[in-house]
Amino acid sequence: MVNWSLVAGSALALCIGLAATTFTLEGLMTTEVLAAPALTVAGLWLMRRSWGERPAFTMLAFAQMGCFVIFAAPLSYIGLGAGMPLQDTRFAELDRLLGLDWPAYFHFAMARPELLVYAKLFYAMILVPAFGVPVVLGLTGQYIRLQQFVMASTLALCVVIVVSSLLPAIGTYFQYGLPSDTELFKANGYGGQARDIPMLRDGTLRTLDLGKLGGILTFPSFHAATALLSIWSLWSIWWLRPAMLMLNAGMLVATPLVGGHYFVDVIAGLSVAALTIQASKGLTAVVVANPPAVSTQTKSVAPGRLVVFALAAMFVRPFRKQGGRDALSV
């Protein structure tokens, strides 16, 4: 219920943002947008089957994260459209005070072309936690940790969007005047923000296509937050620890280069993840008084109403839930 409340809250925030600004949305009926409601319906149907609990939790986790991203992506653009003062100079100075030299890091990587392929690969590994964590935790029956991961991830994205809107930055390539697109290397993660942020700030970009929106978050780094969140979520599965540590350590190293992030972006992202992990644990302690009973007890249909509200906010025809499990299950 808490996770669906976060989804509903993001839908409400998006409606308010659209009403208060000149931004408009396109692509409301694309495959990416319709997939989340479809997973919700499938998950709730499976939850009624004695054999369907594990795939149901997996699908509902995908649905929760998918719905949230659908609302959060345009919110990040709307926030940057507020045109707050750019903080690139300040972030570069913070790096310098910490003794971290981003141009030296860039030139070190450019002098070793064999490393650039791995940098782009590790940066793209943010998709592994997004898809892998719900599957592993759902199919191994770790439902509470799965819901905590969804909660911590959505809270982290909320914090990153708000802070990035208040303290916007274009990125390191812009600040240092270094090329982000060369014959050897193209900083794919940086390209979208370098293109879109100036247009958001001068008002030329006001139509947002939900099927095409990319990442446009700078400070804190959501890549860094995701790295820590994925390690924490799967730490109880001992045989996955070496792979998770290697994958996410590589993503942290690649993030400044491929994403055009300052080193303080990465540090801030890790801090946000640590805070939201503690917040998800605290909320779990409040909401779930008896954890062993969470995934087996049949209760009221009230959580289904919250699901309907979230889907209605996406301009998708709501459905009526005939039966259900407890709040954490949904």
C-alpha positions, 0 to 999 in steps of 0.5 A: 500500500505504501508503494502504491501510495508513492505511485499515486502521489507521483501521478498527482504531482505530475497532474499538478505540474502539467496544470501549472506549466505549459508542458504537455504529454504525448505517447500516452498509449505506447507499449511502454506506458501500457505495460505497467497496467498490464503487469498490475492486472496479471499480478493481481490475477495470479495473487488469487491462485495458490501457485501464483504468489511468487510470479505475482509479487514479481509482476507487481514489483515491475508494475509499481516501478514501471508506473512510478517511472512513467510519472517520474520521467516527465516530472524530472523534465518539468523540474528542470524547466523551472530554470534554477541557476546552474551549479556546474561551477560549484560542483566542479569546485567541490570535486577540487576540494575533495582532491578529485580531478575529473579532467585527469580521469577523462584523459586517463580513460581516453589514453586507454581505448580498451577500457572505453568499451567496458565503461559503456557496458558497465554504465548500461548495467543499471538495467540489470537491477531494474529487471534482475532484483524483482525476479530474484527476490520474487521467485525466491519468496523474499517478498518483504525485501522486494517491497523494501527495494521498490520503496527505497528505489522510488524514494531515492528517485523522488529525492534525486528529481527534487534535488536535481531540479533545485540544483541543476547542472548540465555536466562535466563535458560542458563545464570543462569544454571537453568533447563527449562524442569522439571517434573513440568514445561517445558519452551516451548517458551525457548526450540527452541531458546536454541536448535537452536541459538548455531547451528546457531552460529556454522554453523551446522544449515543452512537449514530452513524449513518454515513450522517448524520455531518457534520463536527465538527472544530474545531481545526485546520480541515480546510477550511483544510488541504484548501485548501492540499492541493488547490492543491499537488496540481494546481499542475503543471497551469498552466491550473488555477492561477487557478481553484484559487487563487481557489476556495481563497482564497475557502474560506479567507476563508469558513471562519471565518464559515460554520464558526464557526472561530477564525482560529488554526484556519485557521492551524493547518489550513494548518500541518498541510497543509504538514507532511503534504505533506512527509510524503507526499513523504518516504514516496514517496521511501522506498517508490518507488525507481523512479517511472517503473516504478510504474504499468506493472510487474506484481508480486505479489498482496500489496497485494490482501490489504491491500485485503481487510483494509480491506474486512473491517474495514467488515463487508463480505464480502471478495473475493479479488484474482486478479492485480494491479499493484505496491503504489503502483498499489493 
